[in-house]
Amino acid sequence: MISTFKLAARNLLRYRRRTLLTALLITLGVMTLLLFVAAAGSFKQTMVGSITDSLLGHVQIHRKGYTQSIDNLPLNLSLQPNAVSTIETALKADPDVAAYSLRVKFGAMFSNFTENTSIRLNGVDPAAEEAALPALRDRLNEGDKSGPLVEPGKVLIPTLLARGMKVKVGDSVVLVVTNASGSVNGKTFTVGGVLEGVTGPGGRDGYIHINDARELLRMEKPEVMEIAVRLKSIDTLSAVQQNLNAKLDEIQNKEGKPATELHLWSDLSPFANIVRMIDLMTLFIRIMLVAIVLVSVMNVMLMAVYERIREIGTLAAIGTQPGKLMAIFLSEGLLLGLAGAVIGIGLSYAVVAYLNINPLVFSFGREQITLHPTLQLIEVAGVLGLAVLVSALASLQPAWRAARMDPIQALRHV
Amino acid sequence: MALIQATNITKNYRVGNADVPALRGLSFEIGEGAFAAFVGPSGSGKSTLLNLIGCLDHPSSGTLLVNGTDISTLSRNAAATFRGEHLGFVFQDFNLVPVLSAYENIEYPLLMVRGWSPEKRRERVMKMIAAVDMTEQAHKRPDQMSGGQKQRVAVARALVGEPRLVLADEPTANLDHDTAYRILNLMKTMRDDFGTSFIFSTHDPKIMSEAELTFTLEDGRLNTEGVAA
């Protein structure tokens, strides 16, 4: 086999310019794919991390039907204490769950004493919320970043609201709510911080202490509208979903149907569609790579066969088996694809290293994204395998043609 | 037993709707250690006959035994194996592999066809390369060699696998007279040293006079059969 590859390598070097151009084409294809995957991967990771670590968590649990009307923040679709207790037991028992936070979500009127506007509020336990959303504090661009996330009597408000209502940290504001039974209640709060927005539902939400929320809503029982769950690893998402769903199904309503629902971050964030689009674009680039390798290698190998008809006839005449002849041409295509892919991978690593030293920064909505592209070994191996496999496939027909050539006709070829 | 035994062999080529006969019922025998020539003008059937003996083609009818094997029954792969084990070829245009050196061209049949071990190959190739007096040029590629040198390498390549028979189609056609005679003498020496039979085709009267046995073909028929020089 070594001899076959040696012969193949020499034949490739026989037409240096053509080999170089074809290898270059494969190199460019491989680089395009790998760099896109690396950059898109970094973008996805940053965005998904931002959404899950500072807003949604990896998984959310609600009462059945809550997410359908989440825009209205319904107060009558809360999880009752016994259901919350069962869910908490299940979450504590799951080894893949890192933390969770109980949330009381509601809409309120926000007043700075001269103007009013609406605000969506999350009543949270600061320690639990921080454990479930470790990057939430990073969104605080004004206010005390060292103490508890939100203290009783204080409210964290989104940047847009702070700007629009001309409110700053330390100002007094009034939050007025209508509770589930229709009575109105209001309370004065101090602005404890201003939160930078983030892409996704709830990106413009404010935060107060959960006890304040329950007091404002005059809750008789410790109800919860949402449980945000953080996993130890996002890779265990499917397993946790399966495990928790089985336990949540035990919580049933009066009709004997499941009373709760579990959603992954991707079910709740529109960014999941962008992720799907990125994956689709990656697929298209992958298809382009296949096309580039297929066409270029097949073209070169067909030319090689036509140019070497007499040589093929000679080799066949002196006893080279058709299978061996096929192997010679297959090896050429394979080596060509391998060389192009290896160079492409090498250059991709160099570009990725450069981009990590001089990172690309750009804005996505209101977010500043700094790309730190990385090449996953499995992706690199996949691209290498794809290029080599497609090269071999592209060489198959020319190699077959060479192997089936009639030695007499081949020897007579001028 | 004769090395080659042909009985009433014919070969027809299909041209359009008509069968064009290239060989018309040839019968002859060639023994071991022969230095024979098929002679005749262009289109007389010399190359066709060499192709049949070389298992590159099948006769349309008749029986052709080469080294006791009826070559008309061989499959494509079996014919390749037979060629690799029992036959050697020398071509008019030398037909060396351009990316291989003289040494590697000679080594090729042992490596890619026979699958010999490196030590055995080296020993055999060195012996053959010395026999054709190309030791000094062993590293040269075909484009760095003269026509005579290329044909020496081609002869060595044909003989390296110790075949029973070497077939040479117009082996001197592209060489000047002096070189042509040197190649023929080399082939004779090889025949004497290794006991390999040589059959070549030519239309050059001076070259054909070097053969020890001559078969004259004309219009697909044997005109004179096995005339000893």
Boltz contact constraints between the chains, C-beta under 6 A:
constraints:
  - contact:
      token1: [A, 3]
      token2: [B, 111]
      max_distance: 6.0
  - contact:
      token1: [A, 10]
      token2: [B, 99]
      max_distance: 6.0
  - contact:
      token1: [A, 11]
      token2: [B, 99]
      max_distance: 6.0
  - contact:
      token1: [A, 14]
      token2: [B, 99]
      max_distance: 6.0
  - contact:
      token1: [A, 314]
      token2: [B, 95]
      max_distance: 6.0
  - contact:
      token1: [A, 317]
      token2: [B, 89]
      max_distance: 6.0
  - contact:
      token1: [A, 318]
      token2: [B, 89]
      max_distance: 6.0
  - contact:
      token1: [A, 318]
      token2: [B, 109]
      max_distance: 6.0
  - contact:
      token1: [A, 319]
      token2: [B, 80]
      max_distance: 6.0
  - contact:
      token1: [A, 319]
      token2: [B, 83]
      max_distance: 6.0
  - contact:
      token1: [A, 319]
      token2: [B, 84]
      max_distance: 6.0
  - contact:
      token1: [A, 319]
      token2: [B, 113]
      max_distance: 6.0
  - contact:
      token1: [A, 320]
      token2: [B, 112]
      max_distance: 6.0
  - contact:
      token1: [A, 320]
      token2: [B, 113]
      max_distance: 6.0
  - contact:
      token1: [A, 321]
      token2: [B, 80]
      max_distance: 6.0
  - contact:
      token1: [A, 324]
      token2: [B, 112]
      max_distance: 6.0
  - contact:
      token1: [A, 407]
      token2: [B, 56]
      max_distance: 6.0
  - contact:
      token1: [A, 408]
      token2: [B, 51]
      max_distance: 6.0
  - contact:
      token1: [A, 408]
      token2: [B, 56]
      max_distance: 6.0
  - contact:
      token1: [A, 408]
      token2: [B, 57]
      max_distance: 6.0
